[in-house]
Amino acid sequence: MKRREFITLLGGAVAWPLAARAQPAMPLIGFLDGQTFDPYLMTAFREALKDAGYIEGRNVAIYFRSADGQTDRLVTLAGDIVGRRVAVIVTTGGGAAAIAAYAATTTIPIVFVNGVDPVNAGLAMSFNRPGGNATGVYILQQVMEGKRLGLLHGLVPTAALIAVLLNPTNANFQSQLRGVQDAAHDLGQQVSILSASNERDIDAAFATVTQSRAGALLVGSDPFFNNERDQVIALAARHAIPAIYEGREFAMAGGLASYGTSLADAYRQAGIYAGRILRGEKPADLPVVQPTKFEFVINLKTAKTLGLEVPPGLSASADEIIE
């Protein structure tokens, strides 16, 4: 081999890895959950990202951080995500996660999924034109408690007392409580309000439900209860308590019934927005999504186990019957 050919070949061998290193790194999504990641819901998020042209590990990476229900950790976790120079931040598991991310950065786009009014919380200037660096899905779950109580009253009309489990640390606690009390007054239904914000509280609440001989249980909308879905459903089954929950996922897992918006759809929308932002759109121009469809799901197998005869009218009004 001639000397000139050898130098040319050597130069090419050196240049190639330099060119490879010059390739732009794949974009990084920071994912902050105030609770614990739900694999089922994360699947919906990833599927939407894929539809937008982004596949984790191929042309996008996701950096996950979870507070596991410890809201005091969110500020630190949000700061960690911002320090990773992510292209977009997605927050779930309650409004506190979105607020922590918003406090940590005014420039990195944020896509939230929560039940806290984003305008009242200062996350957006308006629903149609958020105007800042945050947008997402306002799931409206907290305004559904009165409707859930009415449906549970119809499913268990013989229940003299219905227990209601709420999380007092939820930003929407007072509105949830008012919704339940107003509906109870209209129905002439006696209710007992129970509180829980940790696993021990849940165990104590079910003990109270049994002691008070409540005929049914309404589990309020809250990221913590959704996170503890398996525990709550197992306790309801163990104590043979007919219960209604916020989302379809509860009924699919063995709960008697659910009424509310689809959490999977909300995560899917977050994936769509994350993909659009990665392609160059601004959160300021992406309207905050407010679901307009509410699903009523009845688990007929659970009803039979509890010895309940579901009224034909309620069966006919259900969006889905799980056999």
N, C-alpha and C positions, 0 to 999 in steps of 0.2 A: 504494500500500500504506500502511495506517495505521501510525503510529509503534509502537503496542502490538503489532501483528501482526509488524512487523519485528523488534522486540526478542525476541519469542517464538521466531521462526524462527532468529535469531542464537543465542539461548540453546541451542536444540536442536542447532545445528551445532557448538557448543563442547562440549556435554555428550556427544555421541556418541563422539568420539575418547577422551574421558576414560573413558567406560564401557568402551570397547574395551581401553584400557590396563589397566583394572582386572580384566580376565579373567585367571584363574589360568594361569600358564605350564604347558606340558606337562611331565610328569615326565621326569627325566633318569636314564638308566641309565649307570653307569660300567663299562666293560668293560676288564679288565686281563688281558693275555695274556703269559705268561712267555716265549713263543716269538714266532712270527709268525702273524698271523691266517690261518686256512684258510678260503677262500671256501665250500668245500663244507660244512664244519661250521657256518659262520656262517649258511648258508641254513637248516639245521635249527633253529638257535636262533631265527631270525626267524620261521619258520613256526609254531613253538610260541607265540611271543609274539602272533602274529596270531590264532591259535586262542583265545588268552586275551583277545582284544579290543584288542590294542595293535599299531598299525602304525607303523613308524618313519617319522618325518616328518609323520605325521598327528596322532597323539595321544600319541606318546612319542618322545623323542630318545635317541640312544646316543652316548656320548663314549668313543672308543677310544684306548687307550694300549697299546703293545707294547714289550716289553724286547728282542725279537729274540735271545733266548737269553742276554742279559747280565744275570744275576741280580742283580748289584750295582746295577742301575738300578731295581729293583723298589720299593725303599723310597721313592725320589724320585717315581716314577710313581704309587704308591699315594697319597702325600701330595697330589699334584696332583689326583687324582680326588676325594679327600675334600674338597679346597678348592673343588671345583665344586658342592658341595652336592647331590650326586646322591641319588636316592631309594633306590637299591639298587646294589650293586657285584657284578658277575659276574667270577669269575676262572677262567682256564684255563691250559693250558701248563705244568703242574707245580704241586706243592704250595707251592713258594716264593712264588708269586704270591698264593695264599690267605693264607699266613702274613704276608706284607708288608701286605696289606689289613687283616688282623685286628689287626696291630700299630698300624695307622694310625687305626683307629676302633673304639670299643666300642659305638657307637650305630647307625651306618648298617648296614642288613641286607646280608649277604654271601651270595652263592650261588656255591659252588665246584664245579669239575669237576677231579678229580685222583686219582692213585693213592696218595696218602699217607693213612694211617689218620688220620682227623680227630680221634679221641679221643686217640691217642698224641701227635699234634701239638699238642694243646691247643685245637683249633678247636671242639670240641663236648664236652659232658659225657657224652653217650651217643648212640648211633645213633637210638634211638627218640625221645628228648627232648633235642635239642641244648642247649637251655637258655640259649644266649647270642644273639649277633647273626649267627651263621653256620650255614649248612646247605648241602646240595648233593648231589653224586654222588661216591661212592667207587668208582672203576671197577675195582679189584681186578686190574689187569693184571699187577702185579708177581709174583703168585703163580702165574702161568700158564706160566712158563718151562719147568718140567719136563714139562708136558703137551705144549708145543710141540716140545720135543726128541723126545718119543716119536713124535709124528706125523711129524716130519721123518725120523726113523729108519725109519719105515714107508714113507715116500715114496721114500727113497734108501737101501735096505737094503745096498747095496754100498759105502757111504761108510765107509772105515776111520777117517777123521778128520772130525769135524764142528766147524767153527769157530763160536764164539759171540761175538757183538758186544754189549758192554754199556757203559753210560755210568757211569764210576766216580764221577761227581758226583751221581748219582741217589741220593736218600735211601733207596731200597730196594735199592741195589746189593748189599749183603751177603745179603739174603734171596733176591734173584734168583740170585746166585752159588751159594748153598746149594741152591736148587731145581734148578739145572742139574747140579750135581755129584752130588746124590742120584739124580736120574733117570739120569744117565750110568752111575753105578755099577750101578743096577738093570738097565739095558739091556746092560751090558757094552760101552758105546760110548765110544771115545776122543774127548775134546773138547779144543779149544784155545781159551782165553779171550783175547779181544782187547778193547781199550779204545778208546773214542772219545768226545770231548766237544766237538769242533769239526770243521769241514769237512775240514781238513787231516788230522786223525786218521782220518776215514773213508777217504780216499784211501790212507793208509798201511795201514790195516787190510785193505783189499781186496788190496793188494800182498802182504801177508803171507799172506792166504788162498791166493793163487795160488802163492806160493813154497813154502808148506807142502803144497801139493797136497790141500787139504781137499776132500772130496767134496760138502760141503753147508755151508750157513750158517744159523744162527739169529740173527736180529736182535732183541735184547731190547726189551721194552716201555719206552719212554722218550719224553717229549714232544719232545726234540731230534731223535730219529730220525724221529718222525712229521713233524716240521717239514721235515726233509731227505728226505722220502719219494721225491721224483723222482730226487735224486742217488743214493740208495741202490739204488733199483730199476734205474736206468740202469747203475750199476757192476756189479750182479749179472748183468745181461743181457750187458754187454760181456765179462765174464770167464766167462760161461756157468756160473754157480754157482747151483744150486738153493737157494732160500732160503725160510724161513717167517718171517712177521711177526706183529705184534700184532693188527691190525685189518683188516676187510674192505676198507677204502680202499686198502690196499697191493695186495691181489689184484686189485681193480678196475683199478688203475693198471699192472698187468703183472707183479706179483710172483707167484711160483709158488703160494703158499698162505698162509693166515692162520688164526689161532685166537685168539679173545678176545671181549671184550664189544664192543658197537657204540659207537664214539665219537659217531656221529651221534645215536644214541638218548640218550647222555649229555648232549649239547648241547641236545637237544630237551627233556629233563627240566629242564635249567637254565632254558630259556625258560619252561616251565610254572611253575616256582617263582618266577621273576622276576615273571611276570604275577600270581600269587597274592599276592605281597608288595605289589605295586603296588595291589592291591585291598584291602589292609589286614591280611592275615595276617602273623603274626610268625614269623621263622625259628626261634625257640626252640621252636615247636610243630610244625614241619615236619620229619619224620624224614629222616635222611640215607639216601639211596637207594643200595642195593647191588644191582647187576644180578644176575639169577639165570640169564640165558640167555647161553650162549657159542656163538659161530658158528665153524664150521669151513668155510672156503671154499677151493676149489681152482680155479686158472686152468688149464683143460685146454689152451688154446692155448699157454701158456708151457711147459707140460709137454712138449708135442709139439716145440716149438722146441728144448728141451733134450735131446730124445731119451729122455724118461722114459716108462715105461709105468706108469700109476697103478694100483696093486693094486685089484682089484674091491672088496675089503672096505673100503678107504679111500674109494673113490668112493661106496659105499653109505652110509657114515657121514657124508659131507659134507652140510652144510646147504644149500650152494649150489655148483653147478658152472658156471664161466664158460667158455663155448664159444669 
